[in-house]
Amino acid sequence: MRGDWETIICDGAVRSGKTFSMGLSFFLWAQSAFDGRQFGLCGKTIASIRRNLLGELVPFLRRLGMTVREKRSENLLTVRFGGRENTFLLFGGRDESSAALIQGSTLAGVLLDEAALMPRSFVEQACARCSVPGSRLWLNCNPEGPQHWLYQEWIRRAKQRRTLYLHFTMEDNPALTPRIRARYRRAYSGVFYRRFVLGEWTAAQGLVYDFFDPERDARSAPEGPFDEWRISVDYGTANPASFGLWGRKGAVWYRVEEYYYDSRRAGHQKTDAEYVEDLTALCAGRPVSRIIVDPSAASFIEALRRRGFPVVKANNDVSDGIRVTADLLRQGTLVLCRPCGDCLREMALYCWEERGDRDAPKKEHDHAMDDMRYFAMDLYGESSGFAAVCVERRSG
């Protein structure tokens, strides 16, 4: 890295090789330029930095002759190469409170994997820790919206910040065959295609699930027995409550029926006990193996557990949840059936906010959308096959 650059930023398409290329370069630079220093390795979570970067990179570093020792309980790596030894500390930048975790460290360099997904306060605190002479900042990410602070403050001002900016496309990864590239192009549409395939910083506009046509894509529920039943729940008292009944045949989950109650329209708010009865009626004697519930609905979760229902709290990550839901709908892993009229109605109305530096859907026509997102994220967290969808997206 040229001496007058203080920062290097890589962005671009998924599977373009930027994560591995940056990780390898970071370790080679650190071990050639420093001895006895500390460095930071940052991801959205410590688990994600291990999965997306270190899982593939550490074996390669060892093949190059580096000695890499990990102390998982202390979240650090010790790397020895060419007679030099340095320590690499692992940090997670999930939310605003994460900035406190890195505060107080003195670093010779920091690598931020998927920096656009981290709070600005965490990234800026990580940068402030690099006070050793000759220290450098290394950031990579997939594009987000054009008003994102990283794009506005760093990429558009790269020269003023003495930043080397590199943009990657899938063609930059020699390991991808034309067939694999074509598969990734088919996997996305709309804003996700422009960001993850073309590598553009583009705004999320219009319908969230713009590829889905309720008239064209809704299907009849298949006949015969199902292999498994589950229910997803978005709880509401003043706001509508939405329950989705999902049945699995083979590898496909069908939203067969639903329950939707709008207390404002009905003129009456229901109690937890009444909602438990409504959910029981939706089950209709079916052996439901799992009920995925809005994690903020503590009293309703407790009421369900007292009745013996197998309840899990949903993952409420909105951005990742929308991406995972879109992937599974496009793959045909999730299918919406015609009796689910409120879910289909919301699919045709669920839109992105038009302002803001982070993607967010409008807080309207979103109750069945939320329960569907909870269901999709539960599948993602449960199955390594679904997890690969997001792991590949984060890799790059």
VEXNUTI-28727 format. One record per residue (C-alpha): y, x, z; residue in three letters. Coordinates in steps of 0.5 Angstrom, whole numbers, padded with zeros to 4 digits, always signed. Layout:
<atoms>
YXZALA/...
</atoms>
This chain:
<atoms>
+0000+0000+0000MET/+0007+0003-0002ARG/+0011+0006+0004GLY/+0017+0001+0002ASP/+0013-0005+0003TRP/+0013-0008+0010GLU/+0009-0015+0008THR/+0003-0017+0003ILE/+0002-0024+0002ILE/-0004-0026-0003CYS/-0004-0034-0005ASP/-0008-0038-0010GLY/-0014-0042-0012ALA/-0020-0042-0008VAL/-0026-0037-0009ARG/-0021-0033-0013SER/-0023-0027-0008GLY/-0017-0026-0004LYS/-0020-0027+0003THR/-0025-0021+0002PHE/-0020-0017-0002SER/-0015-0017+0003MET/-0020-0016+0009GLY/-0023-0010+0006LEU/-0016-0007+0004SER/-0013-0008+0011PHE/-0019-0005+0014PHE/-0019+0001+0010LEU/-0011+0002+0011TRP/-0012+0001+0018ALA/-0017+0006+0019GLN/-0014+0011+0014SER/-0007+0011+0017ALA/-0008+0010+0025PHE/-0013+0012+0030ASP/-0013+0009+0037GLY/-0009+0003+0036ARG/-0010-0004+0036GLN/-0009-0009+0030PHE/-0010-0017+0030GLY/-0014-0021+0026LEU/-0012-0028+0026CYS/-0015-0035+0023GLY/-0014-0042+0025LYS/-0019-0041+0030THR/-0023-0035+0032ILE/-0029-0039+0030ALA/-0026-0039+0023SER/-0024-0032+0022ILE/-0031-0030+0024ARG/-0034-0035+0019ARG/-0029-0034+0013ASN/-0028-0027+0014LEU/-0032-0023+0018LEU/-0039-0026+0016GLY/-0038-0023+0009GLU/-0034-0017+0011LEU/-0037-0013+0017VAL/-0044-0012+0013PRO/-0040-0009+0007PHE/-0036-0005+0012LEU/-0042-0002+0015ARG/-0045+0000+0008ARG/-0039+0004+0007LEU/-0040+0008+0013GLY/-0036+0005+0018MET/-0039+0004+0025THR/-0037-0004+0027VAL/-0038-0006+0034ARG/-0037-0013+0036GLU/-0035-0016+0044LYS/-0036-0023+0043ARG/-0034-0025+0050SER/-0028-0021+0049GLU/-0026-0023+0042ASN/-0025-0016+0039LEU/-0028-0011+0034LEU/-0028-0003+0035THR/-0029+0000+0029VAL/-0030+0008+0028ARG/-0029+0011+0021PHE/-0028+0018+0019GLY/-0027+0021+0026GLY/-0022+0015+0028ARG/-0023+0009+0032GLU/-0019+0003+0033ASN/-0019-0004+0036THR/-0018-0011+0032PHE/-0017-0017+0037LEU/-0019-0024+0034LEU/-0014-0029+0035PHE/-0014-0037+0034GLY/-0007-0040+0031GLY/-0009-0048+0032ARG/-0003-0051+0035ASP/+0004-0049+0038GLU/+0001-0047+0044SER/-0003-0041+0041SER/+0003-0037+0040ALA/+0003-0035+0048ALA/-0004-0032+0046LEU/-0002-0027+0042ILE/+0005-0025+0046GLN/+0005-0019+0050GLY/+0000-0015+0045SER/+0003-0009+0041THR/+0000-0008+0034LEU/+0000-0003+0029ALA/-0002-0009+0024GLY/-0004-0016+0023VAL/-0008-0020+0018LEU/-0007-0028+0018LEU/-0012-0031+0014ASP/-0010-0038+0012GLU/-0003-0037+0015ALA/+0000-0044+0012ALA/-0005-0047+0016LEU/-0002-0044+0022MET/+0004-0046+0026PRO/+0010-0042+0024ARG/+0011-0040+0032SER/+0005-0037+0032PHE/+0006-0033+0025VAL/+0012-0031+0027GLU/+0010-0029+0034GLN/+0004-0025+0031ALA/+0009-0021+0026CYS/+0014-0020+0032ALA/+0008-0016+0036ARG/+0008-0011+0030CYS/+0012-0006+0033SER/+0008+0001+0032VAL/+0012+0005+0027PRO/+0008+0004+0020GLY/+0006-0003+0022SER/+0005-0008+0016ARG/+0004-0015+0016LEU/-0002-0018+0012TRP/-0002-0026+0010LEU/-0007-0030+0005ASN/-0007-0037+0004CYS/-0008-0043-0001ASN/-0002-0047-0003PRO/+0001-0053+0001GLU/+0007-0057-0001GLY/+0013-0053-0004PRO/+0017-0055+0002GLN/+0013-0051+0007HIS/+0016-0046+0011TRP/+0012-0040+0009LEU/+0013-0041+0001TYR/+0021-0042+0003GLN/+0022-0037+0008GLU/+0017-0031+0005TRP/+0014-0032-0002ILE/+0021-0035-0005ARG/+0025-0029-0001ARG/+0019-0024-0002ALA/+0024-0018-0005LYS/+0029-0019+0001GLN/+0023-0019+0006ARG/+0020-0013+0003ARG/+0014-0016+0001THR/+0009-0015-0004LEU/+0007-0022-0007TYR/+0000-0023-0011LEU/-0002-0029-0014HIS/-0010-0030-0015PHE/-0014-0035-0020THR/-0021-0036-0020MET/-0021-0031-0026GLU/-0019-0026-0021ASP/-0026-0026-0018ASN/-0031-0023-0023PRO/-0037-0026-0019ALA/-0036-0033-0021LEU/-0039-0035-0027THR/-0036-0040-0032PRO/-0041-0045-0030ARG/-0039-0044-0023ILE/-0031-0044-0025ARG/-0032-0051-0028ALA/-0036-0054-0022ARG/-0030-0052-0018TYR/-0025-0056-0023ARG/-0029-0062-0023ARG/-0029-0062-0016ALA/-0022-0064-0015TYR/-0017-0068-0018SER/-0009-0069-0017GLY/-0005-0065-0012VAL/-0012-0062-0009PHE/-0013-0060-0017TYR/-0007-0057-0017ARG/-0007-0053-0011ARG/-0014-0051-0010PHE/-0016-0050-0018VAL/-0009-0048-0021LEU/-0006-0045-0014GLY/+0000-0048-0015GLU/+0005-0050-0009TRP/+0006-0057-0011THR/+0008-0064-0007ALA/+0003-0069-0005ALA/+0005-0075-0008GLN/+0003-0082-0009GLY/-0004-0085-0007LEU/-0008-0080-0003VAL/-0014-0082-0006TYR/-0011-0083-0013ASP/-0018-0082-0017PHE/-0021-0088-0013PHE/-0020-0095-0017ASP/-0023-0100-0012PRO/-0024-0105-0018GLU/-0028-0099-0022ARG/-0031-0095-0016ASP/-0033-0101-0011ALA/-0041-0102-0011ARG/-0046-0107-0009SER/-0050-0105-0003ALA/-0057-0103-0005PRO/-0063-0108-0003GLU/-0068-0106+0002GLY/-0069-0102+0008PRO/-0064-0096+0010PHE/-0066-0090+0013ASP/-0060-0090+0018GLU/-0054-0094+0021TRP/-0048-0091+0024ARG/-0041-0094+0026ILE/-0034-0091+0025SER/-0028-0094+0029VAL/-0021-0093+0029ASP/-0019-0097+0035TYR/-0012-0101+0036GLY/-0009-0106+0041THR/-0002-0107+0038ALA/-0004-0104+0032ASN/-0011-0106+0028PRO/-0018-0104+0030ALA/-0022-0102+0024SER/-0030-0101+0025PHE/-0034-0099+0019GLY/-0042-0100+0018LEU/-0045-0094+0014TRP/-0052-0094+0012GLY/-0056-0088+0009ARG/-0061-0088+0003LYS/-0063-0081+0002GLY/-0057-0077+0002ALA/-0052-0083+0000VAL/-0048-0087+0006TRP/-0046-0094+0004TYR/-0040-0097+0008ARG/-0044-0104+0008VAL/-0040-0108+0012GLU/-0034-0108+0016GLU/-0030-0111+0022TYR/-0022-0111+0022TYR/-0018-0114+0027TYR/-0010-0115+0026ASP/-0007-0117+0033SER/+0000-0118+0030ARG/-0003-0123+0025ARG/-0008-0126+0029ALA/-0002-0127+0035GLY/-0007-0125+0040HIS/-0009-0118+0043GLN/-0016-0117+0045LYS/-0019-0113+0051THR/-0024-0107+0050ASP/-0030-0112+0053ALA/-0028-0117+0047GLU/-0028-0111+0042TYR/-0035-0109+0045VAL/-0038-0116+0043GLU/-0035-0115+0036ASP/-0038-0109+0035LEU/-0045-0111+0037THR/-0044-0117+0032ALA/-0043-0112+0027LEU/-0049-0108+0029CYS/-0053-0115+0028ALA/-0059-0112+0031GLY/-0059-0106+0027ARG/-0061-0099+0030PRO/-0055-0096+0030VAL/-0056-0088+0032SER/-0049-0086+0032ARG/-0042-0089+0034ILE/-0036-0085+0032ILE/-0030-0087+0035VAL/-0022-0085+0035ASP/-0022-0080+0041PRO/-0015-0083+0044SER/-0019-0089+0045ALA/-0022-0087+0052ALA/-0022-0094+0055SER/-0026-0096+0049PHE/-0031-0090+0049ILE/-0032-0091+0056GLU/-0034-0099+0055ALA/-0039-0097+0049LEU/-0042-0092+0054ARG/-0043-0097+0059ARG/-0047-0102+0054ARG/-0051-0096+0052GLY/-0048-0094+0045PHE/-0049-0087+0043PRO/-0042-0085+0042VAL/-0038-0079+0040VAL/-0031-0077+0039LYS/-0028-0076+0032ALA/-0025-0070+0030ASN/-0018-0073+0028ASN/-0016-0067+0024ASP/-0012-0071+0019VAL/-0011-0066+0013SER/-0018-0063+0013ASP/-0021-0070+0014GLY/-0017-0073+0008ILE/-0020-0067+0004ARG/-0027-0068+0006VAL/-0027-0075+0005THR/-0024-0074-0002ALA/-0030-0069-0003ASP/-0035-0074-0001LEU/-0032-0080-0005LEU/-0032-0076-0011ARG/-0039-0073-0010GLN/-0042-0080-0009GLY/-0044-0078-0002THR/-0040-0084+0001LEU/-0040-0090-0003VAL/-0035-0096-0001LEU/-0039-0103-0002CYS/-0035-0109-0005ARG/-0036-0113+0002PRO/-0031-0108+0005CYS/-0025-0112+0003GLY/-0020-0109+0008ASP/-0022-0101+0006CYS/-0021-0103-0001LEU/-0015-0106+0000ARG/-0012-0100+0004GLU/-0015-0095-0001MET/-0010-0098-0006ALA/-0004-0097-0002LEU/-0005-0091+0002TYR/+0000-0086+0000CYS/+0003-0079+0002TRP/+0010-0079+0006GLU/+0015-0076+0001GLU/+0019-0072+0005ARG/+0017-0066+0010GLY/+0014-0059+0010ASP/+0007-0061+0011ARG/+0002-0066+0008ASP/+0002-0073+0012ALA/+0000-0080+0010PRO/+0005-0085+0011LYS/+0003-0089+0018LYS/+0001-0095+0014GLU/-0005-0098+0011HIS/-0009-0093+0015ASP/-0013-0096+0020HIS/-0020-0097+0015ALA/-0017-0090+0012MET/-0018-0087+0019ASP/-0024-0090+0021ASP/-0027-0087+0014MET/-0024-0080+0015ARG/-0027-0080+0022TYR/-0034-0082+0019PHE/-0033-0076+0014ALA/-0031-0071+0019MET/-0037-0072+0023ASP/-0042-0071+0017LEU/-0038-0065+0016TYR/-0039-0062+0023GLY/-0046-0064+0023GLU/-0049-0061+0017SER/-0049-0054+0014SER/-0049-0057+0007GLY/-0042-0061+0008PHE/-0039-0055+0012ALA/-0040-0051+0006ALA/-0035-0056+0002VAL/-0029-0053+0007CYS/-0032-0046+0008VAL/-0031-0045+0001GLU/-0025-0048+0000ARG/-0022-0043+0006ARG/-0025-0037+0003SER/-0022-0034-0003GLY/
</atoms>
